[in-house]
Amino acid sequence: MISLTAALDGVCTIWTPEGDERRVAVGDFVLAPLHNALKPGELLRAIDLPQSSLRRRTAFRQISLSPLGRSGALLIGTLSADDGAFSLTVTAATPRPMRLSFAKLPTSAALRERLETDIPPKNYYDDIHGTPAWRRHVTLQFAEEIRSEFAGNGAGAA
C-alpha cells in the first residue's frame, strides 16, 4: 500500500501518546527499510488520498525475481487530466519511495536525466531480491514504458 498511497499523494494521520495528531506525506513516512516516521508510542491512524489524485490517469509496472518474492522494482506513474502534470513514483528498487514530479509529460531524455540525477546508481537497493544494477535497469525501462504509454504511442504498454 505504500507504493500506491505514495503515488496518489497520500497523507498519514498519526496519533501521538499525548492525544494529539500529526500529518506526514506517505512519501516521507517511509525512511528506510524497516524504519518509518513513527516515534515511540505513536500510531498510524489513517491514510487519506486527495480526490484530485483519484481522478488522475495511472500506469503501473512491477517486477520480481521470483513469483512470491519481494518486488525488485515497482513504478507508478500518474497524469493529471486537469493540467497535464506527470508524476513518477519509484519504490522497491530504492530504500524509500522516490517521487519525481513534472509540470507536464517529459521527453524520454528529460525523464531519464531526472531519474539519473534523483536516483544515482548508489541509491538503488541491494538485497537478495535484486542487484542495484538490475533494479536501475528495470526502473529506467519501466519509467520509459509509462511515459510512452501516457504519450499515446503505446510502446511498452501492457
C-alpha positions in Angstrom: 0.0 0.0 0.0 3.0 2.3 0.5 3.6 2.4 -3.3 0.0 3.2 -4.2 -0.6 5.8 -1.5 2.7 7.5 -2.1 1.9 7.7 -5.8 -1.6 9.1 -5.0 -0.3 11.9 -2.7 -1.4 10.1 0.4 -1.2 11.8 3.8 -0.7 9.8 7.0 -2.6 10.8 10.2 -0.5 9.8 13.2 -1.8 9.8 16.7 0.7 10.7 19.4 0.8 9.4 23.0 -0.2 12.9 24.2 -3.5 12.7 22.4 -2.5 15.0 19.5 -2.2 14.1 15.9 0.2 15.0 13.2 0.2 14.5 9.4 3.0 13.2 7.2 3.1 12.6 3.5 3.3 8.9 2.7 6.5 9.5 0.7 8.1 10.9 3.9 6.6 8.2 6.2 9.0 5.5 5.0 12.5 6.5 5.9 14.4 3.3 5.0 13.8 -0.5 5.1 12.2 -1.3 8.4 12.3 2.3 9.5 9.4 4.8 9.4 8.5 8.2 10.8 6.6 6.9 13.8 8.0 8.0 17.2 7.8 5.7 20.3 4.1 5.3 21.3 2.7 6.8 18.1 0.0 5.0 16.0 -0.7 5.3 12.3 -4.4 6.0 12.3 -5.3 6.7 8.7 -4.1 7.4 5.2 -6.1 10.0 3.3 -6.0 10.4 -0.5 -7.0 13.6 -2.1 -9.9 13.4 -4.5 -7.8 15.1 -7.2 -5.3 12.2 -7.1 -8.1 9.7 -7.6 -9.0 11.4 -10.9 -5.5 11.1 -12.4 -4.7 8.6 -15.1 -2.4 5.9 -13.8 0.1 3.3 -15.1 1.8 0.6 -13.1 4.8 -1.6 -13.6 6.2 -4.2 -11.2 8.8 -7.0 -11.4 10.1 -9.6 -9.0 12.9 -12.2 -9.4 10.5 -14.9 -8.1 6.8 -15.4 -8.2 6.3 -15.0 -4.5 9.3 -12.8 -3.8 9.6 -9.1 -2.7 9.3 -6.7 -5.6 12.5 -5.8 -7.2 11.1 -2.6 -8.7 7.6 -1.1 -8.6 6.8 2.1 -10.5 3.5 4.1 -10.7 3.0 7.0 -13.0 0.1 9.5 -12.8 -1.0 12.1 -15.3 -3.5 14.8 -14.5 -6.2 15.4 -17.0 -6.7 18.9 -15.5 -3.2 20.4 -16.1 -1.1 17.6 -17.7 1.2 17.3 -14.6 3.1 14.0 -14.5 4.5 12.2 -11.5 6.5 9.0 -11.3 6.9 7.1 -8.0 9.7 4.5 -7.7 9.5 2.0 -4.9 11.1 -1.4 -4.1 14.1 -0.5 -6.2 15.0 2.2 -3.7 15.2 2.1 0.1 12.3 4.6 0.4 9.7 5.9 -2.1 11.1 8.3 -4.6 8.7 10.7 -6.4 9.6 12.7 -9.4 7.1 15.4 -10.4 6.9 17.3 -13.7 4.7 20.2 -14.8 3.9 18.2 -18.0 4.8 14.9 -19.5 8.6 15.0 -20.1 10.5 13.8 -23.1 12.3 10.4 -22.9 15.6 12.2 -22.4 14.3 14.5 -19.7 12.8 11.7 -17.8 16.0 9.6 -17.9 18.1 12.6 -16.9 15.9 13.3 -13.9 16.0 9.6 -12.9 19.8 9.5 -13.1 20.0 12.8 -11.1 17.5 12.0 -8.4 18.3 8.3 -8.1 22.1 7.8 -8.7 23.3 4.2 -9.0 24.4 4.1 -5.4 20.8 4.8 -4.2 19.3 1.6 -5.6 18.5 -1.1 -3.0 20.8 -4.1 -2.8 19.4 -7.4 -1.4 18.7 -11.0 -2.4 15.7 -9.8 -4.5 17.9 -7.9 -7.0 21.2 -6.1 -7.5 21.3 -2.3 -7.7 22.4 -2.5 -11.4 19.4 -4.7 -12.3 17.0 -2.5 -10.3 18.3 0.6 -12.1 18.0 -1.1 -15.5 14.3 -2.1 -14.9 13.5 1.2 -13.3 14.7 3.1 -16.4 12.9 0.7 -18.7 9.6 0.9 -16.8 9.8 4.6 -16.5 10.1 5.0 -20.2 7.2 2.5 -20.8 5.0 4.5 -18.5 6.0 7.8 -20.2 5.4 6.3 -23.6 2.0 4.9 -22.6 0.9 8.4 -21.4 2.3 9.9 -24.6 -0.1 7.8 -26.5 2.2 5.8 -28.7 1.7 2.6 -26.7 5.3 1.5 -26.7 5.7 -0.9 -23.9 2.1 -0.6 -22.8 0.7 -3.7 -21.1 
